[in-house]
Amino acid sequence: MADSNGTAMTAGSRARGIRATGRRRKGPTRRRRALTITLCALVSVVLLGGAGLGYVYFKLNGNLKGVDINAALGHDRPQNVDNGSMDILVMGSDSRAGKNGEYGRDEGGARSDTAMIVHVYKGHKKASVVSIPRDTMVKRPDCTKNGKSLPGSQRAMFNTAYEVGGPACAVKTVESISGIRMDHFIEVDFTGFKRLIDALGGVDITTTKPIDDNNSHLHLPAGKHTLNGENALGLVRTRHGVPGGDGSDLGRIQLQQTFVKALMNQVRNVGVLTNPAKLYDIADTATKAITTDTDLNSVGELTGLAKSLGAIGSENIDMVTLPVTYDPANPDRVVPLTRQGKQVWDALRQDRAIPKDAIKGSAGDQGGTGRYVK
């Protein structure tokens, strides 16, 4: 997630002035776990399992929205390599339509506020997440939306792909940048994000520096906090309110990545087995919050994915930002570092860990919010 001016999330598992704490209750065993929810951006990936039968099943199934990415993109895509790994594009939408309008006005089209490529390694025991700053200048490919051809651009901000061509164009742009075929697409918007956090009972974080940002409506002293949905949204959108920060998209990515890990810790320890009403409320909220590709557009498919990823904890996730440097033509934009970016994409394509050298010297890993973390 990010603010109306735009951002994604940055390197490292921690963010400027924040450390993930999560709940300290003993989590349920895998055998007893009735609900698995994982949210990655904004992230936000929402997965649920064992949600119920009969009316409940059909009610939750009816909440889901799907986009047929495969039909939209056809065969002009990277090779689908079947090596046991999985790649999921997770996006946060900054549309100001409907109830999202309280966060400002847009120019008529949603943009990708947050973009994360989640690479799940063979065996599904660990994952890497690569955040793409929304202000990254990229070559946007030709796209099609509602049967209309949309010309590409040699130099466009990454987040405009979603704005002009919707999810399919965003996926095509990511695939053209990375050379990696996306197996799935998941999107969450502002309102759905807030409601999910509230349904979970909030998320615990610790700030080591005060955050004071009028733009994101967030004012937190240093210390421990349980963030409700409104404050959680403010946190992942803030980029001006942390002392010493540069006010950039890159710094906010660090906040987002730290929050994702705190959220994952919280989800793993939510006690719902003895509270069917809470379980249903979380499942109902989660399925309303997301839009997926049509291959995931059912409770059954989400359940299967949730079970396959159930062993991955926040400690088994490596989070980085696409290696970038500030754009000489516009310091408010960034451009990819070609050599380092190739290292990142080659590693994921070959199902290997991202080498540390790949992010060395990247603007996304210099200073920023990370230096305020204990």
N, C-alpha and C positions, 0 to 999 in steps of 0.2 A: 504494500500500500504506500501511498505518498500523498503530497498535497496537490493543489490545483496547478502548481507550477511544474511538478513532476519529479519523480525519482524511483529508483529501484533499491537494492540492498548491497552492502559491501563485505570485503574479505573478513574472514575470521568469524569465530562463533560469538564474538562479543561486540557490543556497540558502545558508542561514546557515552561514558558516564553510566553505563548500566551493566549489571551482571544478572544472569538468569538465576532465579532461586527455585521456583517451582514449589509444589506442596511437598511436605515431608512425610505425609502419611504413607504407610506401607501399601504398595500397589497390589492389585489382584494378580494371581498367577495367570498364565496364559490359558490354562484349562478353564478357569472360572471367568475369564474376561468375556463379558457379554457384548461389549461395545468398544470398538476401536475407532477413534477419530484422529486423524492426522491433518493438521492445517499448516501448509507451508506458505506463505505471503500473505502475502497479503494477502503467508502463505501461505496462499492458502489452499491447501489440499484437504478436503474433508472426506473421510472414508468411514463407513460404518458397517458393522457386522452383527448378525443375530438380532435384527430389529423387531422381529415378530412375524405373525402370520395373519391370514385373513384380511379383515378391514385395514388393520394397521399397515400391512405390507402394501396393499393397493393405494392407501392414502399417501405413504411415503414415496412410492413409485410415481404417483401423480405429481409430486412436488418437483421432480427432477426435470431439467431442461437440457436438451442435447443439440449439438451442432455436428452435421455430417462432414467432418474434415476430409475424410478419404474421398468422398464424392466431389467435394469442391476442388481438391488439388489434383486428382487423377493420378497419373503415373509419373508426372514430372517431379520426382522426389528422390532423396538419397536412398540408397539400397537398404532394404529392411534386413539387417543382420541378426540372425537368430543365434545369439551366443549366451542366452540366459540373462542378459542385462535388460534394463528398461529405462526409457527416457520419457519424462513427463514435463510438459510446459505448463507452469503454474502462473497465472496472471491475476492481478488485481485491477479492476476497472474503476476509472475515476469519473464515470458519467455523473452529471448533476441532475439527471432526470428524476422525477418522482420525489421520494423522500430523501434522496441524496442532494437535493437542491439547497439544503441548509448549509452545505459546505462551499457554496459559491456558484457562480454561473459559468457555463462553458459556451463553446461556440457551436453547439449543436450536435457534436459527436463525441462519444466516449473515447478515451485513450487508455493505453495500458500503463497504469500507475505503477505497477510492480511486475517484474518479469523474472522468473527463476526457472532454470533448467535443472530438474531433479534427475540425476543419473543414479539408478539403483544397480549395484554391481551383481554379477552372477552369484547365486546363492542367497540373495536378498537379505544379507546380514549387515550391510553398510551402504552408505550413499554419499555422493558429492552433490553440492548445490552450487550452480554458477548464476549469480545475479547479473542481469544486463541493465546498466543504467539507462533510464528512459531517454536521457538527453544525448545518448551516443549517436554520432553521425554515421550512418551506414548506407550501403547501396540497397535500396528497397526494390524488390522484383516486381514485375507485372503481376497484377492480381485480378480476380473476378469476384464481383459481389452482386447477388441477385440477377445473374446473367449479364451484367454489364462489365465490360473490360475496363480495367483501371491501370493506366500507365505507371510504370515504376519511376524511380528517381535515382540518379547517381549519388545524390547527397541529401539524405533526409534523416530527421530524428527517428530513432527506433520506435518510439511510441506512436508515431503517425501511422504505422502499418495497421494497427488495430483500428485507428480512427477512420481510415479511408476504406479498409477492406474487411473489418471484423476479425473474428478469431482465425479464420482460414488464412487470411493475409499475414496475421501475426505469426502463425505457425510456419508459413512459407518463408517469411523473412528470417526466422530463427534457423530454419533448415538451410537456407542459402548462406547464412553467416557461418554456421558450424559444420555443415556437411553431415549432420547427424539427423536421422529420421526420428521424429517425435512419435512415440507410441500412443500417447494420450495428451489431452488438453483439459485443464480445469481452471475455472475462473470464479472469483468471488467479488462482490461489490461492497461498497461502504456499509450499507444498511445491513446486509447479511453478515458481514464481519462483526459489527457491533452486537447484533442479536446472539450470535454464536458465543461470543465471550461472556455475555450476560447469562446465557443458558448454562455455561460451564461453571458459573459462580465466580468469575473473575480470574485473573492471572497474576501471580506473584512475581515481582521484580524488585531489584535493589538499585537505586540510583546513587552513584558516588559523587555526583555533582547535581546541583539544582537545575531543573529545566523550566524555562519561562518563555513560552512562545504564544503570543496573541494570535498568530495566524492559524495555528492548529488548536487553539483554545486549551492548551495544556500548561498547567502550572504545578510543578511537583518540587518539593524540597528534597534535599539529599536524604536517603534513607530507604527503608523497606515500604513497599506499597502493594496493595492488591488492586489492580486496575480493573474497573468495569469496562463495558464495551465502548463507551464514549471516550474515556481516557486512553484505552488501548489504541483506539483509532487515532487519537491525537498523537500518541507516541510514535506510531509507525509513519505518521505524516510529517512530524516536526523536522525542521532542518535549520531553524534560526535560533532556537532557544537554549542550546547547550554552550556554556562558556568555553571560549577557545575554538569553537567550531568555525568552519568556513562557510556555513550556510548553503552547502552544496547538496546535490543529489547523492554524491558519494558518501558523505557522512551519514545521511539518513539511512542508507542501505545497511550500515553497521547496526543501527538501532533496530531495523527490521529483522535482521538475521538473529540478533540476540533475543528479540521477542519471540521469534519462531521457536527457538530452543526452549524458552521458558514455557511457551504454550504446549509444546510436545510433552514436557515434564508434567504439566498440569493435567493434560488429557490422560496420561497413563495412570494417574492416581485419582481420577474422579470415581467416587463410589456410587454406582448406579444399580448394583445387583439387588439391593434391598429397597430400591425406590423406583418402581416401574414408571411412575409419573415423570420423574426426572429423566429417566432413560428415553421415554417417548418425546419429552420436550426437546432434549438435545438432538435426537434423531430427526425430529420434525424441522427444527431450526436449521440443522446442517443441510438437509436435502433441499430446503428452500433457498439456501445461501449460495448454491453453486450452479454453474453451467458446465457441462462436460462434453467431450466428444461422444458420438452416439454409441461407441463401443462400451462406454461406461454408464450409459444412460438408463440404468436400472439398479434397484436395490441389490439384486442378485450379483451383478457384475461388480458393484462397489464392495460388496461383502467379500467376494473372492479376492479382489485386490487388497483389501484391508488385511485379510488373513495372510496373504503372501508377504506383506510388508510388516507384519506384527512384531517381528524380532528386532526391528531397527529402532534404537533409542537415540536421543539427542547426542549422546556421547559417541555414537557411531556415524555421525554426519559431519563432513568437512564442508565448510561454507567459504566460498571465495567470490570475488567480483571479477567479471571479465576484465583482463588487463587493458587499461586505457591511459591516455595522457590528455591534458587539456588541449583543446582545439586552438591552434595558432590564429585561426580566422575569427574565433569567438570564444573567449574564456569561459562563457557560460555553458559551453558544450564540451564534449569529450570525443576523442576518436580512438578506435582500437589500436593497440600495439600489435602489429602484424605477427612478429616472431613469437611473442609470448602467447598471443591468442591461439596460434597454431598448436603450441605445446598443450594448451588446455584441451582443445577439441580433439587432437590426436590421442591424448590420454584417455578421454572418455570413449572415443570411438573404439579404442583397443581394450576397453574395460580395465584401465589401469588408474592408479591414484594420480591426482594432479601433482606434478613436480613443484616443489617450493620455488624453484627458479622462475617458474612461469609467471608468478605474481610479483617478483622482485622488481622494484622500480615503477610499479603501476601507481598512478595517482589515487586509485581506490584503496591503496594500502599504506599511504603516507599520511601520518598524523591522523586527523579525523577523530571520530568518537572513541576509537579503540584506546587511545592513550589515557582516557579517563576511567579505565576499567581496572579494578584490582585483580 
